Amino acid sequence: MYTIVLFENSPEEFRAYSGTYLHWFEQKSDTGLEMNLLQKYLFIPLDIFGEKIHNEGVSNETEAWLAFLSQDDPVIVAHLIEKYPEFRAMYEEVYRICRNMEDVMKIFSDELRILDENTVMNMIDEMKEENEQMRAELERRGEKIALLESQSREDRRHYEEMERQVEELRQRLASQSRNTV
């Protein structure tokens, strides 16, 4: 699985490699064990790429795609279409969509609807999780209350037994004091 991260404005770390716009990363073991893990990363600082094509132009298909995704300079677009005519249809489609504001608004409307649906689903998931946490907390508190009630009943029995013993001792004391008089 590849994760591609496009930076419109790249972090400062990328500036040390200003001539390079493709940075591949993969996971490594700290012990030296080698495994073919599925996750790989490609970081592309588009601002650095833009500097490169302004100076040198587009030289391969990868750069053509990156230019298509990141550049709106008419000179670069014209050179790109001249060198890679297959991009003409895509630019025409983008141009047609941009000229028809209703289509653009529909795209945003559809995206907002999807975003709203996702937001609602996330909120429902969060509420379910909160509900489960509250249930677990209530269960813990219920168990604590049951334990305290049990302790209270035991303490009450102990208290009543102590009162009975005190009463017996009073009666004995009263009986002994009558016998000694």
C-alpha positions as CSV (number, residue, x, y, z in Angstrom):
1,M,0.0,0.0,0.0
2,Y,1.3,3.4,-0.9
3,T,0.5,6.6,0.8
4,I,1.2,9.7,-1.3
5,V,1.5,13.0,0.6
6,L,1.5,16.2,-1.5
7,F,2.7,19.3,0.2
8,E,1.6,22.6,-1.4
9,N,3.9,24.4,1.0
10,S,6.6,21.9,2.1
11,P,8.0,21.8,5.6
12,E,11.4,23.3,6.3
13,E,13.1,19.9,6.3
14,F,12.5,19.5,2.5
15,R,14.4,22.8,1.8
16,A,17.7,21.0,2.5
17,Y,16.9,18.9,-0.6
18,S,15.7,21.7,-2.9
19,G,16.7,19.8,-6.1
20,T,14.7,16.7,-5.1
21,Y,10.9,16.6,-5.1
22,L,10.3,12.8,-4.7
23,H,11.1,11.4,-1.2
24,W,10.4,7.7,-0.7
25,F,10.1,6.3,2.8
26,E,9.4,2.8,4.1
27,Q,9.3,1.2,7.5
28,K,12.5,-0.3,8.9
29,S,13.2,-2.5,11.9
30,D,15.5,-1.3,14.7
31,T,17.0,-4.8,14.9
32,G,18.0,-5.2,11.3
33,L,15.2,-7.7,10.7
34,E,14.0,-7.3,7.1
35,M,10.4,-7.9,6.1
36,N,8.5,-6.8,3.0
37,L,6.0,-4.6,4.7
38,L,3.1,-3.3,2.7
39,Q,3.2,0.4,3.7
40,K,5.4,2.7,1.8
41,Y,5.3,6.5,1.6
42,L,6.0,9.1,-1.1
43,F,6.3,12.7,0.0
44,I,6.1,15.3,-2.8
45,P,6.8,18.9,-2.1
46,L,4.9,20.6,-4.9
47,D,6.5,24.0,-4.3
48,I,10.0,22.5,-4.8
49,F,8.7,20.6,-7.8
50,G,7.3,23.9,-9.2
51,E,10.7,25.6,-8.8
52,K,12.2,22.7,-10.7
53,I,9.9,22.9,-13.7
54,H,10.0,26.7,-13.9
55,N,13.8,26.3,-14.4
56,E,14.0,23.0,-16.3
57,G,10.6,22.3,-17.7
58,V,8.7,18.9,-17.7
59,S,11.0,16.0,-18.7
60,N,8.9,12.8,-18.0
61,E,5.4,11.5,-17.5
62,T,5.6,11.6,-13.7
63,E,6.5,15.3,-13.9
64,A,3.7,15.8,-16.4
65,W,1.2,14.4,-13.9
66,L,2.6,16.5,-11.1
67,A,2.4,19.6,-13.3
68,F,-1.2,18.8,-14.2
69,L,-2.1,18.4,-10.5
70,S,-0.2,21.5,-9.3
71,Q,0.3,24.1,-12.0
72,D,-2.1,26.7,-13.4
73,D,0.5,28.9,-15.2
74,P,-0.7,29.1,-18.8
75,V,2.8,28.9,-20.2
76,I,3.5,25.6,-18.3
77,V,0.0,24.3,-19.3
78,A,0.7,25.1,-23.0
79,H,4.1,23.4,-22.9
80,L,2.6,20.4,-21.1
81,I,-0.2,20.0,-23.7
82,E,2.3,20.4,-26.5
83,K,4.6,17.7,-25.1
84,Y,1.9,15.4,-23.7
85,P,-1.3,15.9,-25.8
86,E,-3.2,13.3,-23.7
87,F,-3.6,16.0,-21.1
88,R,-5.6,18.2,-23.5
89,A,-8.9,16.4,-22.8
90,M,-8.4,16.6,-19.1
91,Y,-7.6,20.3,-19.2
92,E,-10.7,20.9,-21.4
93,E,-12.8,19.0,-18.9
94,V,-11.5,21.1,-16.0
95,Y,-12.0,24.3,-18.1
96,R,-15.6,23.2,-19.0
97,I,-16.4,22.5,-15.3
98,C,-14.9,25.8,-14.2
99,R,-16.9,27.8,-16.8
100,N,-20.2,26.1,-15.7
101,M,-20.6,27.4,-12.1
102,E,-23.6,25.2,-11.6
103,D,-21.4,22.1,-12.2
104,V,-18.8,23.4,-9.8
105,M,-21.4,24.1,-7.2
106,K,-22.9,20.6,-7.7
107,I,-19.4,19.1,-7.1
108,F,-19.1,21.2,-3.9
109,S,-22.6,20.3,-2.9
110,D,-22.0,16.6,-3.4
111,E,-18.7,16.8,-1.5
112,L,-20.4,18.7,1.4
113,R,-23.2,16.2,1.5
114,I,-20.7,13.3,1.7
115,L,-18.8,15.3,4.4
116,D,-22.0,15.9,6.3
117,E,-22.8,12.2,6.1
118,N,-19.4,11.3,7.3
119,T,-19.6,13.9,10.1
120,V,-22.9,12.5,11.2
121,M,-21.5,8.9,11.2
122,N,-18.5,10.0,13.2
123,M,-20.7,11.8,15.7
124,I,-22.9,8.7,16.1
125,D,-19.8,6.5,16.6
126,E,-18.5,9.0,19.2
127,M,-21.8,9.0,21.0
128,K,-21.9,5.2,21.0
129,E,-18.4,5.2,22.5
130,E,-19.4,7.8,25.1
131,N,-22.6,5.8,25.9
132,E,-20.5,2.6,26.4
133,Q,-18.1,4.4,28.6
134,M,-21.0,5.8,30.7
135,R,-22.6,2.4,30.9
136,A,-19.3,0.9,32.1
137,E,-18.9,3.7,34.7
138,L,-22.5,3.2,35.9
139,E,-21.8,-0.5,36.2
140,R,-18.7,0.2,38.2
141,R,-20.6,2.6,40.5
142,G,-23.5,0.1,40.8
143,E,-21.0,-2.5,41.9
144,K,-19.5,-0.1,44.4
145,I,-22.9,0.8,45.7
146,A,-23.8,-2.9,46.1
147,L,-20.5,-3.4,48.0
148,L,-21.2,-0.4,50.3
149,E,-24.8,-1.6,50.9
150,S,-23.4,-5.1,51.8
151,Q,-20.9,-3.5,54.1
152,S,-23.5,-1.3,55.6
153,R,-25.8,-4.4,56.3
154,E,-22.8,-6.2,57.9
155,D,-22.0,-3.1,60.0
156,R,-25.6,-2.8,61.0
157,R,-25.7,-6.5,62.1
158,H,-22.4,-6.0,64.0
159,Y,-23.8,-2.8,65.6
160,E,-27.0,-4.7,66.7
161,E,-24.9,-7.5,68.1
162,M,-22.8,-5.0,70.0
163,E,-26.0,-3.3,71.4
164,R,-27.3,-6.8,72.4
165,Q,-24.1,-7.5,74.2
166,V,-24.1,-4.1,75.9
167,E,-27.6,-4.7,77.0
168,E,-26.7,-8.1,78.4
169,L,-23.7,-6.6,80.2
170,R,-26.0,-3.9,81.7
171,Q,-28.5,-6.5,82.9
172,R,-25.6,-8.5,84.5
173,L,-24.2,-5.4,86.1
174,A,-27.6,-4.5,87.4
175,S,-28.2,-8.0,88.6
176,Q,-24.7,-8.1,90.3
177,S,-25.3,-4.7,92.0
178,R,-28.6,-6.0,93.4
179,N,-27.0,-9.1,94.6
180,T,-24.2,-7.3,96.3
181,V,-26.5,-4.8,98.2
